[in-house]
Amino acid sequence: MITAYLVGDQRVLERLGALPDAVNSELLRAITQLGIELQRDVKQNKLSGQELRSRTGSLRSSIDLRIDQKGAITASVSSDSRYAGAQEYGFAGTVSVRASLRRITEAFGRPIAGKTINVRSYNRRMDLPKRSFLRSALEDMRPAIREEVEAALAEAVSR
C-alpha cells in the first residue's frame, strides 16, 4: 500500500485561486498595448502613404481604439468615417452627387475671368479598388500579437 501526503496544499490552492486575476491583468495590459500599437501603425503608416495618401486627414483622425473587458478582453481599432468601408473593401456602383457651385477660370480650353456656375446633381459610376488599411495592419502585426499574448500568459503564470 502506498500512502502520500501533500504538504503546502493551502499555498497551492491560494496560488491557483489567484491565477485568473493575474492572467486577466496581464492580458488586459498586453492587449491594450497591442491595440495602441495597431492604432498608431494604421495612422502613421497605412494612412500616411503606404496604402492611402492623406488629403484632409479626416479618415486618419477617425481611427478609434476601444478596449472591451466584458467576457473576453478585446481591442477594436475602427473608423466611423462614411467612406472608410469603401476604401477598406473597395466599391463598385453608382453614387448620387449633390448640386453645387463651382468656380471656373477656363472654358473650352481658354482662360476666362473667374465665374461661379451652378452644377446640377448627377449620378456617377464609381469603381474604387480595395485599399485595406485596417485588415492589412492587423495582418502585419499577427506575429507580434501572438508573441505578446504568449509572453503575458507566461508572466501571469510565473508570478
N, C-alpha and C positions, 0 to 999 in steps of 0.2 A: 504494500500500500504506500502511495506517495502522498505526502501532505505538504502544501505550500501555503505560505503566509505573505501577504502583500504589505510591505512596510511603506508608509508615506502615502497611503491611499487617499487621504484627505487633501494633500497637496496636489495630487494628480487630478482629483475631481475639481478642485478650485481652478487649476490651470485650464482644464477642458471647458469649464464654465465661462472663463474669461476669453476664450478663443474667439467666439463670434464677434464680440465687441472689438477686439484687436483687428480682426480681419476686416470688419466694416470700416473702421477708422483708416486703416492703411489703403483700402480700396478707394475710399472717398478722396483721400489725398492724391492718390495716383491718377484717378480718373479726372479729377478737377484739373490737375496739372496737364494731362494729355489734352483735355478739352481746350485749355488756354493755348497750348501749342498748336493745335489744329486750327483754331480761330486765327491765330497770328499768321500761320502759313497761308491760309486762304486769302487773308487781306494783303499780306506783304508780297507773296509770290504769285499766286494764281490770278488775283485781280489787279496786279500791277505790271502786267506784261507777259507772264508765262502763258496764260490761257486767254485772258481778255485784257485789252488796254483800257485804262480808266479815262473817261471823258469828264464826267461830273463828279464822280466819287460816291454817288448815291447808292450804288449796289454795294460797294465796299463798306460804307457806313451802316448798311442794313444787316450786315452779318452779325448774328446774335449767338451767344452761348447760354445754354440753360442746363443746370445740373438738377437732376431729379433723384430723390432718395426713397421714393415710395416703392416698396417691393425691392426691385433691383436698383443699383446705383448706375445712372446713365448720364452721359454728357451729350447734349444735342447742339450741333452747330448748324444754323439755318438762316434763311433770309425771308423777310416778308415783302420784299420788293416785287412789284407786279410783273416784272419781266425776268426775274431770276430763273423761274422754271423753263422759260423759252430758251434761255442761254444754256442752262444745265442739260436739258434733254433735246433741244432743237425744236423747231416749229415749222410746219408746212401748212399754210392755209390762207384765208382771206381776212384782212382786218379792215375796219372802217376808220378812215382818217377824218377828223372833225374839220369843219370850215375854219379858216384862219386868215389873218392878214399877213402879207409878205411884202418886203421892201425889195424892189428890183432896181438894178443900175445898168442893166443890159437888156436889149430887145433885138431879136433876130441877129444876134452876134455883134451888135454895135452898141457902144456905150451911150447911155441916155442919162438925163438928170434923174436923180433918185425919185422914185414914185412908189407909193404904197398901193397895193392891189388886194382885192378880195379873192381868196381861193375857196371854191366850193368844196363841200365834203365829197369824198370819193372812197371807193373800195380799192384796196391794194393787195395783190397776191404776194405773199412772202414765203421764202424758203430759207430758213435760218438753220445752219448746221449746228449740231450739238457742240458745245464748248464746256465740258464738265469742269467745274472749279471746286465743287464740294466733294463729289464722289472720288475724283482723281486725287484730291488732297488726302482723303481718308485712306485710299488705297496705298498712297506713298508712305503713310505713317503706319501701316499694318504691322511691320516687324517691330517697330518701336513700341507700339501698343502692347503687343504680345509680351515683349521683354519686360516692360514696366509693370504690367499686371502680375506677371510671374514673380518679379522681384518684390512687389508689395505683399503678395501672399507669403512668400518665403520670410520676409521681415516680420509679418504678423505671427507666423507660427514659431519663429525662433525667439521671440521675446520671452 
